[in-house]
Amino acid sequence: MLAAGRPADLPPAGPPEIAFAGRSNVGKSSAINALLGRKGLARTSKTPGRTQTINFYELEWGARLVDLPGYGYARVPKAMREQWKALVGAYLDSRNPAAVVLIMDARHPATDLDTQLLALLGEHRVLVLLSKADKLPRAAQKSTLQEASSLSPHVRLFSSTTRQGVEECRDLLAQWLQADRGNKRPPVKGI
Protein backbone atom coordinates (compact mmCIF):
# COMPACT_ATOMS: atom_id res chain seq x y z
CA MET A 1 0.00 0.00 0.00
CA LEU A 2 2.70 2.49 1.06
CA ALA A 3 5.95 3.02 2.92
CA ALA A 4 6.07 5.70 5.62
CA GLY A 5 9.49 7.18 6.40
CA ARG A 6 8.30 9.84 8.84
CA PRO A 7 5.24 10.28 11.09
CA ALA A 8 3.60 12.70 8.62
CA ASP A 9 3.63 9.91 6.00
CA LEU A 10 1.50 7.51 8.09
CA PRO A 11 -1.84 6.82 6.41
CA PRO A 12 -5.00 7.72 8.30
CA ALA A 13 -6.14 5.09 10.77
CA GLY A 14 -8.83 2.95 9.26
CA PRO A 15 -9.19 -0.78 8.91
CA PRO A 16 -7.80 -3.14 11.57
CA GLU A 17 -4.04 -3.53 11.49
CA ILE A 18 -1.62 -6.19 12.64
CA ALA A 19 1.86 -4.80 13.27
CA PHE A 20 5.00 -6.94 12.98
CA ALA A 21 7.87 -5.95 15.28
CA GLY A 22 11.22 -7.45 16.24
CA ARG A 23 14.96 -7.08 16.16
CA SER A 24 16.77 -6.35 12.93
CA ASN A 25 17.08 -9.44 10.73
CA VAL A 26 14.85 -11.62 12.92
CA GLY A 27 12.48 -12.56 10.08
CA LYS A 28 9.60 -10.06 10.13
CA SER A 29 9.36 -9.77 6.35
CA SER A 30 9.77 -13.54 5.93
CA ALA A 31 6.93 -14.11 8.41
CA ILE A 32 4.66 -11.71 6.51
CA ASN A 33 5.45 -13.49 3.24
CA ALA A 34 4.82 -16.93 4.79
CA LEU A 35 1.54 -15.88 6.42
CA LEU A 36 0.27 -14.34 3.18
CA GLY A 37 1.53 -17.23 1.07
CA ARG A 38 3.46 -14.81 -1.17
CA LYS A 39 7.13 -14.83 -2.02
CA GLY A 40 8.85 -11.48 -2.18
CA LEU A 41 5.91 -9.27 -1.18
CA ALA A 42 7.81 -8.01 1.86
CA ARG A 43 11.46 -7.64 0.89
CA THR A 44 13.91 -9.77 2.82
CA SER A 45 17.67 -9.34 3.20
CA LYS A 46 20.53 -11.01 5.01
CA THR A 47 21.77 -7.54 5.95
CA PRO A 48 20.23 -6.23 9.20
CA GLY A 49 18.43 -2.90 9.05
CA ARG A 50 17.08 -3.05 5.49
CA THR A 51 13.51 -2.18 6.49
CA GLN A 52 13.88 1.53 7.16
CA THR A 53 10.25 2.59 6.75
CA ILE A 54 6.93 1.38 8.11
CA ASN A 55 5.52 -0.69 5.27
CA PHE A 56 1.74 -1.08 5.00
CA TYR A 57 0.22 -4.03 3.13
CA GLU A 58 -3.49 -3.81 2.44
CA LEU A 59 -5.34 -7.12 2.35
CA GLU A 60 -8.14 -7.75 -0.16
CA TRP A 61 -10.89 -7.55 2.42
CA GLY A 62 -9.73 -4.34 4.09
CA ALA A 63 -7.33 -5.16 6.91
CA ARG A 64 -3.67 -4.16 6.91
CA LEU A 65 -0.40 -5.80 7.86
CA VAL A 66 2.28 -3.38 9.03
CA ASP A 67 6.02 -4.20 8.85
CA LEU A 68 7.88 -2.04 11.39
CA PRO A 69 11.61 -1.30 11.13
CA GLY A 70 13.73 -3.64 13.22
CA TYR A 71 15.41 -2.55 16.41
CA GLY A 72 18.79 -3.40 17.88
CA TYR A 73 21.76 -4.13 15.66
CA ALA A 74 21.71 -2.38 12.32
CA ARG A 75 24.58 -1.02 10.27
CA VAL A 76 23.15 2.45 10.05
CA PRO A 77 24.09 5.71 11.80
CA LYS A 78 22.71 6.30 15.29
CA ALA A 79 20.67 9.25 13.97
CA MET A 80 18.85 6.90 11.59
CA ARG A 81 18.10 4.44 14.42
CA GLU A 82 16.71 7.33 16.49
CA GLN A 83 14.54 8.35 13.53
CA TRP A 84 13.17 4.77 13.28
CA LYS A 85 12.46 4.78 17.04
CA ALA A 86 10.49 8.04 16.72
CA LEU A 87 8.63 6.70 13.69
CA VAL A 88 7.62 3.46 15.42
CA GLY A 89 6.65 5.42 18.54
CA ALA A 90 4.45 7.72 16.44
CA TYR A 91 2.82 4.68 14.82
CA LEU A 92 2.03 3.01 18.17
CA ASP A 93 0.82 6.31 19.68
CA SER A 94 -1.54 7.00 16.77
CA ARG A 95 -2.94 3.50 16.34
CA ASN A 96 -4.59 0.72 18.27
CA PRO A 97 -3.57 -2.32 16.22
CA ALA A 98 -5.75 -5.42 16.44
CA ALA A 99 -2.54 -7.22 17.42
CA VAL A 100 1.22 -6.91 17.47
CA VAL A 101 3.24 -9.88 16.29
CA LEU A 102 6.56 -9.74 18.12
CA ILE A 103 9.08 -11.91 16.33
CA MET A 104 12.05 -13.28 18.25
CA ASP A 105 14.77 -15.64 17.05
CA ALA A 106 14.03 -19.00 18.71
CA ARG A 107 17.77 -19.39 19.31
CA HIS A 108 17.98 -16.06 21.22
CA PRO A 109 14.53 -15.13 22.55
CA ALA A 110 13.70 -12.31 24.93
CA THR A 111 16.64 -9.94 24.66
CA ASP A 112 16.51 -6.78 26.77
CA LEU A 113 15.11 -4.86 23.79
CA ASP A 114 12.39 -7.49 23.28
CA THR A 115 11.27 -7.27 26.91
CA GLN A 116 11.33 -3.45 26.74
CA LEU A 117 9.02 -3.56 23.73
CA LEU A 118 6.71 -6.03 25.47
CA ALA A 119 6.46 -3.64 28.43
CA LEU A 120 5.77 -0.73 26.06
CA LEU A 121 2.98 -2.69 24.35
CA GLY A 122 1.15 -3.07 27.66
CA GLU A 123 -2.44 -4.14 27.00
CA HIS A 124 -2.10 -4.75 23.25
CA ARG A 125 -2.80 -8.27 22.02
CA VAL A 126 0.63 -9.77 21.41
CA LEU A 127 1.54 -12.91 19.51
CA VAL A 128 5.16 -13.89 20.09
CA LEU A 129 6.58 -15.85 17.16
CA LEU A 130 9.78 -17.75 17.85
CA SER A 131 11.17 -17.62 14.33
CA LYS A 132 13.83 -19.81 12.75
CA ALA A 133 12.56 -22.69 14.89
CA ASP A 134 13.74 -25.10 12.19
CA LYS A 135 17.33 -24.31 13.24
CA LEU A 136 16.75 -25.96 16.65
CA PRO A 137 16.38 -29.68 17.41
CA ARG A 138 12.92 -30.75 18.64
CA ALA A 139 13.99 -30.97 22.30
CA ALA A 140 15.43 -27.45 22.18
CA GLN A 141 12.25 -26.18 20.48
CA LYS A 142 10.12 -27.59 23.29
CA SER A 143 12.41 -26.11 25.97
CA THR A 144 12.50 -22.69 24.27
CA LEU A 145 8.71 -22.64 23.89
CA GLN A 146 8.27 -23.51 27.55
CA GLU A 147 10.69 -20.79 28.68
CA ALA A 148 9.11 -18.16 26.42
CA SER A 149 5.55 -18.95 27.53
CA SER A 150 5.89 -16.40 30.35
CA LEU A 151 6.24 -13.57 27.80
CA SER A 152 2.69 -13.71 26.47
CA PRO A 153 -0.35 -15.99 26.57
CA HIS A 154 0.24 -16.46 22.82
CA VAL A 155 3.69 -17.84 21.97
CA ARG A 156 4.29 -20.03 18.92
CA LEU A 157 7.24 -21.72 17.26
CA PHE A 158 7.54 -20.52 13.69
CA SER A 159 9.58 -21.18 10.57
CA SER A 160 8.98 -19.47 7.26
CA THR A 161 11.27 -22.08 5.66
CA THR A 162 9.48 -25.26 6.83
CA ARG A 163 6.13 -23.49 7.36
CA GLN A 164 6.04 -24.66 10.98
CA GLY A 165 3.33 -22.72 12.82
CA VAL A 166 2.14 -20.81 9.74
CA GLU A 167 -1.45 -22.16 9.64
CA GLU A 168 -1.84 -21.93 13.42
CA CYS A 169 -0.69 -18.29 13.43
CA ARG A 170 -2.89 -17.44 10.44
CA ASP A 171 -5.93 -18.82 12.26
CA LEU A 172 -5.20 -16.86 15.45
CA LEU A 173 -4.59 -13.58 13.60
CA ALA A 174 -7.77 -14.10 11.53
CA GLN A 175 -9.74 -14.54 14.78
CA TRP A 176 -8.31 -11.31 16.19
CA LEU A 177 -9.03 -9.39 12.99
CA GLN A 178 -12.55 -10.82 12.94
CA ALA A 179 -13.12 -9.57 16.49
CA ASP A 180 -11.96 -6.08 15.47
CA ARG A 181 -14.13 -6.08 12.33
CA GLY A 182 -17.35 -6.74 14.21
CA ASN A 183 -17.35 -10.47 13.43
CA LYS A 184 -17.37 -10.06 9.65
CA ARG A 185 -15.45 -13.21 8.74
CA PRO A 186 -12.17 -12.66 6.83
CA PRO A 187 -10.81 -15.42 4.64
CA VAL A 188 -8.27 -17.53 6.54
CA LYS A 189 -5.97 -18.27 3.57
CA GLY A 190 -3.43 -15.48 3.51
CA ILE A 191 -5.10 -13.99 6.60
Order of alpha helices (4+ residues) and beta strands (2+ residues): beta-beta-alpha-beta-beta-alpha-beta-alpha-beta-alpha-beta-alpha
